[in-house]
Amino acid sequence: MEGREELASPIVATKVSPSAKKALLILNCILLSLGNCGGPLSMRLYFLHGGNRVWLSAFLETGGWPFILIVLLVLYFCRRCSTSPTSTTVVFMRLRLFFAAAVIGVLTGLDDFLYACGVSRLPVSTTSLIIASQLGFTAFFAFLLVKQKFTPYSINAVMLLTIGAAVLALHTGSDLPNGESRAEYLKGFFMTVAAAALYGLVLPMVEMTYNKAKQAITYTLVLEIQMVICLFATIVCTTGMIIDNDFKAIPREAKEYELGETKYYAVLCINAIFWQSFFLGAIGVVFCASSLLSGIIIAVLLPVTEVLAVVFYKEHFQAEKGIALVLSLWGFTSYFYGEYKVMKTKDIERESLHDRSVDLPQINYSSV
């Protein structure tokens, strides 16, 4: 989902050459950028031209999970070529990790629905700014679940993001899409806030799962976990589609779509590709570099998404959106600078402990 950051996790990197890792990082940064900007825009495009199936849109956020399966198959055959075929591990995930990922997947499916409800009622520029508040919810739930400490920087970020969301909430009248009531707008607003809060819970749960995995977290295992999460999220959304009769409505909606039937299905496919690019890119950046870099990329792309929404959809960018954008970027900067300071302090402490251990006098036991 646009605006979502990954928490730090005890990922153990596989042995790859620096040049290969750099190339993989660049590729994942591109995927993350495309998905982060293209996902919300393509979803809004569906709703702007006659689409109204919310569960279908939620389904498309994780429905591209077979792309991860393709990547896993490629990695498997690479391992098979480099080791003995009989000793090649097919699946790294243990049963306890599978069940944990399944629970997170169910929550992700509900979160997808809430986000799709928001996008169906609000301009992209507004939903992007509201989703930015997810960082504050992530910090709060990380404090409860994984005992992540609050710092002055994280507290400052939470306050700034909260104020930014409040500014948008107090000026809803000037941002109503054509033909939409204020009640529908407010419903979309609060559902988007709920989506930010729920995903703020999901991320610390993912980190807690990594911490309690009791096995090395490799890139392949991370992809397996992500695939299971997406699979169960898709199952939740598919159930919603069945209950809401979406499968029966899709052919009719395609024929009535303003851009034409062919472009209707093209929009759905592009939507799924963009969202899966986001998930794959986010996983890859965290693995190749850090969660900090993943978060920074998403924060930097926030104004890019705003500009694209204004250019392609002619959305109004009022003064309150400008204020909320500045507050969001300020909050992101404060949070990530605080994380950088904490990481720097830990590195200095580790180096200090290493130096002290080296300086300890060595005892010659052979002379005792």
C-alpha positions in Angstrom: 0.0 0.0 0.0 1.2 3.4 -0.8 3.0 5.0 2.0 3.8 1.9 3.9 7.2 1.4 5.5 8.8 -1.9 6.5 10.2 -2.4 10.1 13.7 -3.5 10.7 14.0 -7.2 10.9 16.7 -9.7 11.6 17.2 -10.6 8.0 20.3 -12.7 7.3 21.7 -11.8 3.9 22.7 -14.6 1.5 26.2 -14.5 0.1 26.1 -12.5 -3.1 28.8 -10.4 -4.7 28.7 -6.6 -4.0 28.0 -5.8 -7.7 25.1 -8.3 -7.8 23.7 -6.9 -4.6 23.9 -3.4 -5.9 22.2 -4.4 -9.1 19.4 -6.1 -7.1 19.0 -3.0 -4.9 18.6 -0.7 -8.0 16.1 -3.1 -9.5 14.1 -3.2 -6.2 14.2 0.5 -5.8 12.7 0.8 -9.3 10.0 -1.7 -8.5 9.2 0.0 -5.2 9.0 3.5 -6.9 6.7 2.2 -9.7 4.4 0.4 -7.3 4.3 3.2 -4.7 3.2 5.8 -7.3 1.3 3.6 -9.8 -0.8 1.5 -7.3 -2.9 4.3 -5.9 -3.2 6.1 -9.3 -4.3 2.9 -11.2 -6.8 2.0 -8.4 -8.3 5.5 -8.6 -8.5 5.2 -12.4 -10.7 2.2 -12.0 -13.2 4.1 -9.8 -13.1 7.4 -11.8 -14.5 5.8 -15.0 -17.3 3.7 -13.7 -15.8 1.0 -11.5 -17.5 0.5 -8.1 -16.5 -2.9 -6.9 -14.6 -2.3 -3.7 -13.8 -6.0 -2.9 -12.4 -6.4 -6.4 -10.1 -3.5 -5.9 -9.0 -4.9 -2.6 -8.4 -8.3 -4.3 -6.1 -6.7 -6.9 -3.7 -5.3 -4.1 -2.5 -8.9 -3.3 -4.0 -10.9 -6.2 -0.7 -10.7 -8.0 0.9 -13.1 -5.5 1.7 -15.7 -8.3 4.5 -13.3 -9.4 6.2 -14.1 -6.1 5.8 -17.8 -6.8 7.6 -17.3 -10.2 10.5 -15.6 -8.4 10.7 -18.4 -5.8 10.8 -21.0 -8.6 13.7 -19.1 -10.3 15.6 -19.0 -7.0 14.9 -22.7 -6.5 16.3 -23.7 -9.8 19.3 -21.4 -9.2 20.0 -23.3 -5.9 19.4 -26.6 -7.6 22.1 -25.7 -10.2 24.6 -24.7 -7.6 24.1 -27.6 -5.2 23.2 -31.3 -5.3 19.6 -31.7 -6.7 18.7 -34.2 -4.0 19.8 -31.9 -1.1 18.1 -28.7 -2.5 15.5 -27.4 -0.1 12.2 -26.7 -1.7 10.4 -24.8 1.1 12.2 -23.1 3.9 9.1 -22.0 5.9 8.3 -24.0 9.0 4.7 -24.7 10.1 4.7 -22.0 12.9 5.8 -19.4 10.5 3.1 -20.5 8.0 0.3 -20.0 10.6 1.7 -16.6 11.7 1.9 -15.4 8.1 -1.7 -16.7 7.5 -3.0 -14.6 10.4 -1.2 -11.6 9.2 -2.6 -12.3 5.7 -6.2 -12.2 7.0 -5.5 -8.8 8.6 -3.9 -7.6 5.4 -7.0 -8.6 3.5 -9.2 -6.6 5.8 -6.8 -3.7 5.5 -6.9 -3.9 1.7 -10.7 -3.6 1.8 -10.5 -0.5 4.1 -8.0 1.1 1.8 -10.0 0.4 -1.3 -13.0 2.0 0.4 -11.0 5.1 1.0 -9.7 5.3 -2.6 -13.2 4.8 -4.0 -14.4 8.0 -2.2 -11.3 10.3 -1.9 -8.9 11.9 -4.3 -5.5 10.2 -4.5 -3.7 13.3 -3.2 -5.9 13.1 0.0 -5.6 9.3 0.6 -1.8 9.5 0.2 -1.5 12.2 2.9 -3.9 10.2 5.3 -1.9 7.0 4.8 1.2 8.9 5.8 -0.2 8.8 9.4 0.4 5.0 9.3 4.0 5.7 10.5 2.6 7.0 13.8 0.4 3.9 14.3 3.4 1.7 13.4 5.5 3.4 16.1 2.7 2.9 18.7 2.1 -0.8 18.0 5.8 -1.5 17.7 6.2 -0.1 21.3 3.5 -2.5 22.5 4.5 -5.6 20.5 8.2 -5.5 20.0 9.2 -3.1 22.8 10.5 -0.5 20.4 11.4 2.6 22.4 9.9 6.0 21.7 12.5 8.7 21.0 12.0 12.5 20.9 12.2 12.2 17.1 9.5 9.5 16.8 7.2 11.4 19.2 7.7 14.5 17.1 6.9 12.6 14.0 3.7 11.2 15.5 2.5 14.6 16.5 3.3 16.1 13.1 1.5 13.4 11.2 -1.5 13.6 13.5 -1.8 17.3 13.0 -1.5 16.8 9.2 -4.4 14.4 9.2 -6.4 16.7 11.4 -5.9 19.6 9.0 -7.3 17.5 6.2 -10.3 16.4 8.3 -11.2 20.0 9.2 -11.3 21.1 5.5 -13.3 18.4 3.8 -15.7 20.7 2.1 -13.3 22.0 -0.5 -12.1 18.5 -1.5 -15.4 16.7 -2.4 -15.3 14.8 -5.7 -18.1 15.7 -8.1 -21.4 14.0 -7.2 -20.2 12.8 -3.8 -21.9 13.7 -0.5 -20.1 14.9 2.5 -21.2 11.8 4.4 -19.6 9.5 1.8 -16.4 11.6 1.9 -16.2 11.3 5.7 -16.8 7.6 5.4 -13.9 7.3 3.0 -11.7 9.5 5.2 -12.2 7.4 8.4 -11.9 4.1 6.5 -8.5 5.3 5.2 -7.4 6.2 8.7 -8.6 2.8 9.8 -6.5 1.2 7.0 -3.5 3.2 8.2 -4.0 2.0 11.8 -4.5 -1.6 10.8 -1.4 -1.8 8.7 0.4 0.0 11.5 -0.4 -3.1 13.5 0.5 -5.5 10.8 4.1 -4.3 10.4 5.1 -4.9 14.1 3.4 -8.3 13.8 5.7 -9.1 10.9 8.7 -8.0 12.9 7.6 -10.1 15.9 7.2 -13.1 13.5 10.8 -12.6 12.3 12.0 -12.4 15.9 10.3 -15.6 17.0 11.0 -17.5 13.8 13.8 -19.6 15.4 15.5 -19.9 12.0 17.7 -17.8 9.7 15.6 -15.3 7.8 16.9 -15.4 4.2 15.6 -13.5 1.2 13.9 -16.7 -0.1 12.2 -17.2 3.3 11.1 -13.6 3.3 9.5 -14.1 -0.1 7.8 -17.3 1.1 6.3 -15.4 4.1 5.2 -12.5 1.8 3.6 -15.0 -0.6 1.6 -16.7 2.2 0.5 -13.2 3.5 -0.7 -12.2 0.0 -2.4 -15.6 -0.6 -4.5 -15.4 2.6 -5.2 -11.7 2.0 -6.5 -12.7 -1.5 -8.6 -15.5 0.0 -10.3 -12.9 2.3 -10.9 -10.6 -0.6 -12.2 -13.4 -2.8 -14.7 -14.4 -0.1 -15.8 -10.7 0.0 -16.2 -10.7 -3.8 -18.4 -13.9 -3.6 -20.6 -12.5 -0.9 -20.9 -9.2 -2.8 -21.6 -10.9 -6.1 -18.6 -9.3 -7.8 -17.9 -12.1 -10.1 -21.4 -11.8 -11.6 -21.1 -8.0 -11.8 -17.6 -7.9 -13.5 -18.8 -8.7 -17.1 -21.6 -6.2 -16.9 -19.3 -3.5 -15.4 -16.7 -4.1 -18.1 -19.3 -3.5 -20.8 -20.5 -0.3 -19.2 -17.0 1.0 -18.4 -16.4 4.5 -19.8 -13.0 3.6 -21.3 -14.3 0.4 -23.0 -14.4 -3.3 -22.1 -10.8 -4.0 -23.2 -9.3 -1.1 -21.3 -11.4 -2.2 -18.2 -9.6 -5.5 -18.0 -6.3 -3.7 -18.8 -6.8 -1.4 -15.9 -7.4 -4.4 -13.6 -4.3 -6.2 -14.8 -2.1 -3.0 -14.5 -3.5 -2.5 -11.0 -2.4 -5.9 -9.8 1.0 -5.6 -11.4 1.7 -2.2 -9.8 0.7 -3.4 -6.3 2.8 -6.6 -6.6 5.8 -4.4 -7.8 5.3 -2.4 -4.6 5.5 -5.5 -2.3 8.4 -7.1 -4.1 10.3 -3.8 -4.2 9.7 -3.1 -0.5 10.9 -6.6 0.4 14.0 -6.4 -1.8 15.1 -2.9 -0.5 14.8 -4.1 3.1 16.8 -7.2 2.3 19.5 -5.5 0.2 19.9 -2.3 2.3 17.6 -1.5 5.2 14.1 -0.7 6.3 15.3 2.9 6.7 16.1 3.2 3.0 12.7 1.6 2.2 10.9 4.2 4.3 13.0 7.1 2.9 12.1 6.1 -0.7 8.4 6.0 0.2 8.6 9.3 1.9 10.4 11.0 -1.0 7.8 9.6 -3.4 4.8 11.1 -1.4 5.0 14.5 -3.2 5.6 12.7 -6.5 2.3 10.9 -6.1 0.6 14.2 -5.2 1.9 15.9 -8.3 0.9 12.9 -10.6 -2.6 13.0 -9.1 -2.9 16.7 -9.9 -1.5 16.3 -13.4 -3.4 13.2 -14.6 -6.7 13.5 -12.6 -6.8 17.3 -12.3 -7.3 17.1 -8.6 -7.4 20.3 -6.6 -4.4 20.9 -4.4 -5.6 23.4 -1.8 -3.5 25.1 0.8 -4.5 22.6 3.5 -3.1 19.8 1.4 0.2 21.8 1.1 0.3 22.2 4.8 -0.4 18.5 5.4 2.2 17.5 2.9 4.9 19.7 4.6 3.9 18.3 8.0 4.1 14.7 6.7 7.5 15.2 5.1 8.7 16.9 8.3 7.4 14.0 10.3 9.0 11.4 8.0 12.3 13.3 8.2 12.2 13.5 12.0 11.4 9.8 12.3 14.1 8.6 10.0 16.7 10.9 11.4 15.9 9.5 14.8 16.3 6.0 13.5 19.6 6.9 11.9 20.8 8.4 15.3 19.8 5.2 17.1 21.6 3.0 14.6 24.7 5.2 14.7 24.7 5.0 18.5 24.5 1.2 18.4 27.3 1.0 15.9 29.5 3.1 18.1 28.7 1.0 21.2 29.6 -2.2 19.3 32.9 -0.7 18.1 33.7 0.4 21.7 33.0 -3.1 23.0 35.1 -4.6 20.3 38.0 -2.2 21.1 37.8 -3.0 24.8 37.9 -6.7 24.2 41.0 -6.3 22.0 42.8 -4.3 24.6 42.3 -6.9 27.4 45.6 -8.3 28.6 46.2 -11.9 27.3 47.2 -14.4 30.0 49.9 -16.9 29.0 48.6 -20.1 30.7 51.7 -22.1 29.6 53.8 -20.2 32.1 51.4 -20.6 35.0 
